[in-house]
Amino acid sequence: MEYLDKLSNVSVLGAAGKMGSGILLLTALEMTDQSLRNPGKSFRLNAIDVSQEALDGLLKYVEKQARKKVEKKPEHYRSYFPGVKDEELPQRYVEAINKILFPSLQLSVAYDSYLIFEAVIENQDLKKKLLGDIDKNNPNKPWFFTNTSSIPIHLLNDALQLNGRILGFHFYNPPAVQKLVELITNEHNSAEMIAFAKEYAKNLRKIIVPSNDFAGFIGNGHFMRDALYGIKEAQKLASSMPLYEAVYAINKVSQDFMIRPMGMFQLIDYVGIDVVKFIMEVMNPYLENEDLHSDLLDEMMETGVKGGQNSDGSQKDGFLQYEKGRITGVYDLNSKSYVPLASFKEKVDAFLGEKPAAWKPWKEVNFSPDKKTLLDNYFAALRKADNTGARLAKAYIKNSCEIGKLLVDTGVANSAEDVNTVMLTGFFHAYGPINDYLKD
C-alpha cells in the first residue's frame, strides 16, 4: 500500500493528552497538506479520547496552531487556494483540516483505519486492551505506531500476535516542537512499514534515531540512570546538610556546572515525579545487575507531590517550588513544606564554590556559532578546578559518559553518535554524554 493510501484513514488514541495532542496536530497538518496536494484523495483522521471537554480543547488547539502555520508562511499556501487573499488563507486552511478531522469518544471509529497512533498513558495492560480491541475488529490489519517511552515493543507484539505490525515511534515532549523521534523496530516489521515511518517522519521534519527494543530505549535508558545518580548524590550530601539543601546543590551542579538547560531535579519535576518513578518500575525487571529504584521518589509520592505541568503548560511544584517559571523553594520532607530558596541559597552556593571563569550559561553556549570553542575552554578550566561544585560536576559528567557507553555496549544504541544525538536533540544538552572532555 502506498504512503497516501496508508495515510488516508488514521486514528490517534489519547489524542487530547499531553503527547497525543501534539501527535494529532502534526498528523492533521500532514494529512491536510496531502489532501490539498492530492484533491482526488479522501482523508480521515480520528481523534479518540475519553473526555469530550478535552476533545473540544484539542480542536481549539489544532485550529490555533494551524492558523499560526499559515500566517507564518502564506506564500506556501497560495497555490492551494488560488485567488484567495492572504488574510483569508488561515480560515480556508482550518476549513480543510475540519473536513478530515473527526473527534470521537468511541474506539470503534478506529475499526476502519489503516494506521493507529497510540499515545495513551504508560500502562501496558491498557495499551494491550485498546490495541487488541482494534485489531480484533479491524479487517485492514492496521499498523500500530506506539509512543511508549519505556515498554519493550516485542511484549506488545507477542501478546497481541501482531506479527510485526507494531513499532515504536517515540516522539519527545512537546511533539509539535521537539525534532527527535526514536524509531524502535525489530526483525518482524516489514520493509514497507519502516519505509512509511521514515517518510512520515521526514515529512514532519523530524530527526529519526534508531533504538533497539530494550526497555526505556536510548532516551529513558540514559535519563533514568542519570536521574538516579543525581538523586543518590543528593542523598549522600544529606549526611552533612539538610536534604532540601542537598537537592538544591545537585540541581545547581547539574545545570550550571554541567551547562544543561535544566538541573536534574527540575527535569524530574518537568517530566513528573510519578512518571519518572513509573518508568523506572517498567524498566527495572528487564535490567541485569541494576536496580532502578529510588526510595526518595517513593517518599515524595507518599506526600502527594508529583510535579508535572498544569493544563496551561506551567510547571507544578515538585522537588522544587516554582513561581512564574522561577525556582523559589525546595521541598522539605520533614516539615512537608517548601523552604524558601532565599533562606539557604547563599550558604549552599558558597559550599559549592565559584564556577570556572570560562563558564557561560547553557543558552549562550548551545546557540553560539563558536560552541565547540566555548566548550573546549570551559572543560579545560573545569579539569583544573577543585572546589566542591567542580568535583561533583566532574564525577557526574563521567558517570553520564559511562551510562552512554553502557547503552552502546548492551546493544540498546547502535553507536555513540546515536546516544549523543538523542541527548543533544531530545534533551537539548549542549554536548553529548559520550565525550573526551574530562579524559586524563
PyMOL commands that set and color helices and strands:
alter all, ss='L'
color gray80, all
select helices_A, chain A and resi 3-6+18-37+52-72+74-77+86-100+107-112+124-137+153-160+191-203+219-237+243-257+264-271+273-286+295-303+341-343+345-352+362-366+371-384+388-409+416-426
alter helices_A, ss='H'
color red, helices_A
select strands_A, chain A and resi 9-13+44-48+101-104+115-118+143-146+166-171+180-184+207-211+320-323+326-332+337-340
alter strands_A, ss='S'
color yellow, strands_A
deselect
rebuild
show_as cartoon
